[in-house]
Amino acid sequence: MPDWIPTWPPDWPEINSALLDCVASGQWGRYHSDICSELAARLQTDFDVAHCRLCCSGTAAVEISLRACGVKPDDEVVLAAMDYPGNFRCIESVAARPVLVDVQRDSPCIDPQSLRKIALDSSSNKRIVAVIASSLYGHAADWDELQSVCTENGWKLINDACQVMGMTIDGKPVETFGDIATTSFGGSKVVSAGAGGAVFTNDDRLASRLDAWVNRPSETFPLSPLQAAVIGPQLDRLNKMNQNRRENVAFLANSIDSDADCKLNAMPSKRDDVQSSYYKLAIETCSVETKNQVLAKAAESGLPIGKAFRSMDRSSPRRCRKPVPLENSKHIAEQWIVLDHRALLIQKQHQQTLASAILSAAKL
Ligand SMILES: *Cc1c(COP(=O)(O)O)cnc(C)c1O
């Protein structure tokens, strides 16, 4: 990795001292630590939700959310074909069946029209109980539309916000949308404890189901006090870092768009009402060949560029139902690449270097 790209996880002194305090106070060795309850309370306040449960990963958060929503064996749960593949596995892990929906053309979030098509197909939609909607690569889902389809059909809406901590939509934290929301403190995420996650809801009934599932009586999927200790200092800087990432995204997108013979198309969130949080910046390439070339050149030069999630459109029909076309999901999986947020944390004087490195990776 070039030395002008910051390392991740961060090596800040306040993370060190938070850990030392956690050890010195004996908090590290407790089942029910103040440090964990203070973190949950802080997340409730910061993200303006009534209930927050910490847990061991974003994946566990999604699975617990499915259980809290009452998903039972043989029920169906809708998710985008282009999504974190672990969400498909979460649905299977509660013995329910995934139903694939398409994403939008220019945003890797569920296309409400595609979801509506599934809802209208009354011969086959009877078993659906929930929808998992993820906000990927800094794009906000169309919450108003998704929520109205779900409400009309009596489906629970699970908001997978694992990639977008700190994002706001019309001034409201992303975690407040949907019936229940998840976040991740995984090793690569914008706030990281190596592993960890949380579930949020404003619904008292879902919150008590969540508690019933998690408390047995010790916590089934706990976040440890040591993990909780490193999160606070990162939350303190989250808004500033998101701002920094957004500024670098704007510069990059502008450089890519103004390069006339460029084979790339930057895909940041274009919504005016969204203050995004970029865990990854998506870039569309003009062909699979260009994609492979950029990935290879990036690997050579140490730029943190990777593939988008694969599309699940080819999953076996024994494992899932595919009632609608999944063209946009396929396209994104085939032709989009993603730049990791470490590269979005560079200082201003390196913006041009980063833009040139990406542009030249796409040239012959
Ligand atoms: C990372 C991620 C998860 C899972 O989080 P972990 O903490 O790694 O288990 C779930 N959904 C999305 C969209 C993610 O990016």
The ligand as a Tripos MOL2 file, in Angstrom:
@<TRIPOS>MOLECULE
LIG
   15    15     1     0     0
SMALL
NO_CHARGES

@<TRIPOS>ATOM
      1 C1        -19.8140   -6.1730    6.5870 C.3       1 LIG1
      2 C2        -21.2450   -6.3320    6.2710 C.ar      1 LIG1
      3 C3        -22.0690   -7.1840    7.0150 C.ar      1 LIG1
      4 C4        -21.5460   -8.1180    8.0760 C.3       1 LIG1
      5 O1        -20.8540   -7.5360    9.0980 O.3       1 LIG1
      6 P1        -19.7600   -8.3960    9.9170 P.3       1 LIG1
      7 O2        -19.5320   -7.5910   11.1270 O.co2     1 LIG1
      8 O3        -18.5720   -8.5320    9.0240 O.co2     1 LIG1
      9 O4        -20.3740   -9.7250   10.2250 O.co2     1 LIG1
     10 C5        -23.4160   -7.2320    6.7210 C.ar      1 LIG1
     11 N1        -23.9390   -6.4930    5.7270 N.ar      1 LIG1
     12 C6        -23.1810   -5.6640    4.9830 C.ar      1 LIG1
     13 C7        -23.8280   -4.8500    3.9230 C.3       1 LIG1
     14 C8        -21.8120   -5.5640    5.2100 C.ar      1 LIG1
     15 O5        -21.0610   -4.7670    4.4470 O.3       1 LIG1
@<TRIPOS>BOND
     1     1     2 1
     2     2     3 ar
     3     2    14 ar
     4     3     4 1
     5     3    10 ar
     6     4     5 1
     7     5     6 1
     8     6     7 2
     9     6     8 1
    10     6     9 1
    11    10    11 ar
    12    11    12 ar
    13    12    13 1
    14    12    14 ar
    15    14    15 1
@<TRIPOS>SUBSTRUCTURE
     1 LIG1         1 GROUP 0 **** ****
